[in-house]
Amino acid sequence: MMKDHIKNINFIFWGVIIIMIDFSYSWTSYGKGYKFDLFNDFFGSIMLLIGIWGLSKIRIQHKAYILTMKVCLTASFVQIFLAFSDFYVYNITQHVESVLNIINLIIDFSLVLFSTAMIILSQKAELTKSLKHWTNTKNLLFWIHFLPFAILTVISEIMTLIRGYRFNWDVEFGLEGLSYTIASLITLHGPIIYTLYTMHVTKKEIKHKL
């Protein structure tokens, strides 16, 4: 059973890495076309689904664990459809773009819920190191990764609705060049990288219990 936990976490671990890597080439004509991505999110999303599906089958009598894993599973299914659509380049309406932005926001929040589920799993399995790291992961994902972009997305959609055309943020906070790049990487990928590290800690701790 514990070996299955490692296998499922591995699926999620490598799925996240594939989604983070982006080497793509696109071809368009009159606003439509195709996109080739060497590490397409579609394949990473399938790996996420497999891993989350496996972890959701763990028999833990905890309502929060069951509920959060159901939400994560649903988000994984939606992510697969969105990733598949990335193979194609096409024009979308402003309303469709708004809906997609909200859906992506919900998918981002599922990362926070996944951390919550892993905290519960760590408690039940008595994984003390993992419990500490997953608690830190949850805080980083919520306060640094999710909340700032959730606020910007909601305000952007409200402004778009008021003004009648797409309102996009261009936030640099006076930073330029390398400083802006580093700040963006910390905000966008810092919590995700720490999440990967936490998965590594969890796998290692589970192996020690075998």
C-alpha positions as CSV (number, residue, x, y, z in Angstrom):
1,M,0.0,0.0,0.0
2,M,2.7,2.5,1.0
3,K,4.6,1.6,-2.2
4,D,1.5,2.6,-4.2
5,H,1.7,6.0,-2.5
6,I,5.2,6.5,-3.8
7,K,4.2,5.5,-7.3
8,N,1.2,7.9,-7.3
9,I,3.3,10.8,-6.0
10,N,5.9,10.1,-8.7
11,F,3.2,10.4,-11.3
12,I,2.2,13.8,-9.9
13,F,5.9,14.9,-9.5
14,W,6.8,14.3,-13.1
15,G,3.5,15.5,-14.3
16,V,4.1,18.9,-12.7
17,I,7.6,19.0,-14.2
18,I,6.3,18.3,-17.7
19,I,3.7,21.1,-17.3
20,M,6.3,23.5,-16.1
21,I,8.7,22.9,-19.1
22,D,7.6,24.7,-22.2
23,F,9.4,24.2,-25.6
24,S,6.8,24.9,-28.2
25,Y,6.4,25.9,-31.8
26,S,3.2,27.2,-33.3
27,W,1.9,27.7,-36.9
28,T,-1.0,30.0,-37.6
29,S,-2.8,31.3,-40.6
30,Y,-5.6,34.0,-40.3
31,G,-5.7,33.5,-36.5
32,K,-6.0,29.7,-36.6
33,G,-3.5,26.9,-36.7
34,Y,-1.6,24.3,-34.6
35,K,0.8,24.3,-31.8
36,F,3.5,21.7,-31.2
37,D,4.9,21.4,-27.6
38,L,7.7,19.0,-27.0
39,F,6.5,18.7,-23.4
40,N,2.8,19.3,-23.8
41,D,0.7,20.0,-20.8
42,F,-1.7,17.3,-22.0
43,F,0.7,14.5,-21.2
44,G,1.6,16.1,-17.8
45,S,-2.0,16.5,-17.0
46,I,-2.7,12.8,-17.7
47,M,0.1,11.9,-15.3
48,L,-1.4,14.2,-12.7
49,L,-4.8,12.6,-13.1
50,I,-3.3,9.1,-12.7
51,G,-1.4,10.1,-9.5
52,I,-4.4,11.9,-7.9
53,W,-6.7,9.1,-8.9
54,G,-4.5,6.7,-7.1
55,L,-4.2,8.8,-3.9
56,S,-8.0,9.4,-3.9
57,K,-8.5,5.6,-3.6
58,I,-6.7,5.6,-0.2
59,R,-9.2,4.6,2.5
60,I,-9.0,7.5,4.9
61,Q,-12.1,8.2,7.0
62,H,-11.8,11.9,6.8
63,K,-14.5,14.0,5.1
64,A,-12.0,16.9,4.2
65,Y,-9.6,14.4,2.5
66,I,-12.4,12.8,0.5
67,L,-13.9,16.1,-0.6
68,T,-10.6,17.8,-1.5
69,M,-9.4,14.8,-3.6
70,K,-12.8,14.8,-5.5
71,V,-12.2,18.5,-6.3
72,C,-8.6,17.8,-7.4
73,L,-9.8,14.9,-9.6
74,T,-12.4,17.1,-11.3
75,A,-9.8,19.9,-11.8
76,S,-7.4,17.3,-13.3
77,F,-10.1,16.2,-15.8
78,V,-10.7,19.8,-16.8
79,Q,-7.0,20.5,-17.1
80,I,-6.7,17.6,-19.6
81,F,-9.3,19.1,-21.8
82,L,-7.7,22.5,-21.6
83,A,-4.3,21.1,-22.3
84,F,-5.6,19.2,-25.3
85,S,-7.1,22.4,-26.7
86,D,-3.5,23.9,-26.6
87,F,-2.7,21.7,-29.6
88,Y,-4.8,24.2,-31.7
89,V,-4.5,27.9,-32.1
90,Y,-7.8,29.7,-32.6
91,N,-9.5,33.0,-31.8
92,I,-11.8,33.1,-28.8
93,T,-14.4,35.7,-27.7
94,Q,-13.9,37.9,-24.7
95,H,-16.6,36.0,-22.8
96,V,-14.9,32.6,-23.4
97,E,-11.6,34.1,-22.3
98,S,-13.2,35.3,-19.1
99,V,-14.7,31.8,-18.4
100,L,-11.3,30.2,-19.1
101,N,-9.6,32.6,-16.7
102,I,-12.0,31.7,-13.9
103,I,-11.6,28.0,-14.7
104,N,-7.8,28.3,-14.5
105,L,-8.1,30.1,-11.2
106,I,-10.1,27.2,-9.8
107,I,-7.5,24.8,-11.1
108,D,-4.8,26.8,-9.3
109,F,-6.8,26.7,-6.1
110,S,-7.0,22.9,-6.4
111,L,-3.2,22.9,-5.7
112,V,-4.0,24.4,-2.3
113,L,-6.6,21.8,-1.8
114,F,-4.2,19.0,-2.8
115,S,-1.8,20.3,-0.1
116,T,-4.6,20.1,2.4
117,A,-5.3,16.5,1.4
118,M,-1.6,15.7,1.8
119,I,-1.5,17.2,5.2
120,I,-4.3,14.9,6.3
121,L,-2.5,11.9,4.7
122,S,0.7,12.8,6.5
123,Q,-1.2,13.0,9.8
124,K,-2.8,9.6,9.3
125,A,0.4,8.0,8.1
126,E,2.4,9.7,10.9
127,L,4.8,11.3,8.4
128,T,6.1,14.1,10.7
129,K,8.6,15.7,8.3
130,S,6.1,15.6,5.4
131,L,3.4,17.1,7.6
132,K,5.6,20.1,8.3
133,H,6.6,20.5,4.7
134,W,3.0,20.2,3.4
135,T,1.9,22.8,5.8
136,N,4.5,25.2,4.5
137,T,3.6,24.2,0.9
138,K,0.0,25.0,1.5
139,N,0.8,28.5,2.9
140,L,3.2,29.2,0.0
141,L,0.8,28.1,-2.6
142,F,-2.1,30.1,-1.2
143,W,-0.4,33.4,-0.1
144,I,2.2,33.7,-2.9
145,H,1.0,31.6,-5.9
146,F,-2.8,31.7,-5.7
147,L,-4.1,34.8,-3.8
148,P,-2.2,37.6,-5.7
149,F,-3.2,36.2,-9.1
150,A,-6.7,35.5,-7.9
151,I,-7.1,39.2,-6.9
152,L,-5.6,40.4,-10.2
153,T,-7.8,38.1,-12.2
154,V,-11.0,39.1,-10.4
155,I,-10.2,42.8,-10.7
156,S,-9.3,42.3,-14.4
157,E,-12.6,40.6,-15.2
158,I,-14.6,43.3,-13.4
159,M,-12.7,46.0,-15.3
160,T,-13.3,44.1,-18.5
161,L,-17.0,43.9,-17.8
162,I,-17.2,47.7,-17.0
163,R,-15.0,48.9,-19.9
164,G,-16.4,46.5,-22.5
165,Y,-13.0,45.3,-23.7
166,R,-10.2,43.1,-22.4
167,F,-8.3,44.7,-19.5
168,N,-4.9,43.2,-18.9
169,W,-2.5,43.8,-16.0
170,D,1.1,44.9,-16.6
171,V,2.5,44.8,-13.1
172,E,6.3,45.4,-12.7
173,F,6.5,47.3,-9.4
174,G,9.4,49.3,-10.7
175,L,11.4,46.2,-11.4
176,E,13.3,45.8,-14.7
177,G,15.4,43.2,-16.4
178,L,16.9,40.5,-14.2
179,S,15.2,41.8,-11.0
180,Y,11.8,41.5,-12.7
181,T,12.6,38.0,-14.1
182,I,13.7,36.8,-10.6
183,A,10.7,38.2,-8.9
184,S,8.4,36.6,-11.5
185,L,10.1,33.2,-11.1
186,I,9.8,33.4,-7.4
187,T,6.1,34.2,-7.5
188,L,5.1,31.9,-10.4
189,H,7.4,28.9,-9.8
190,G,8.9,29.3,-6.3
191,P,5.9,27.6,-4.5
192,I,5.6,24.9,-7.2
193,I,9.3,24.1,-6.9
194,Y,8.9,23.9,-3.1
195,T,5.9,21.6,-3.7
196,L,8.2,19.3,-5.8
197,Y,10.7,19.3,-3.0
198,T,7.9,18.4,-0.5
199,M,6.9,15.4,-2.6
200,H,10.5,14.3,-2.6
201,V,10.6,14.5,1.2
202,T,7.3,12.5,1.4
203,K,8.6,9.8,-0.9
204,K,11.8,9.5,1.1
205,E,9.9,9.3,4.4
206,I,7.5,6.7,3.1
207,K,10.5,4.6,2.0
208,H,11.9,4.7,5.5
209,K,8.7,3.3,6.8
210,L,8.7,0.3,4.4
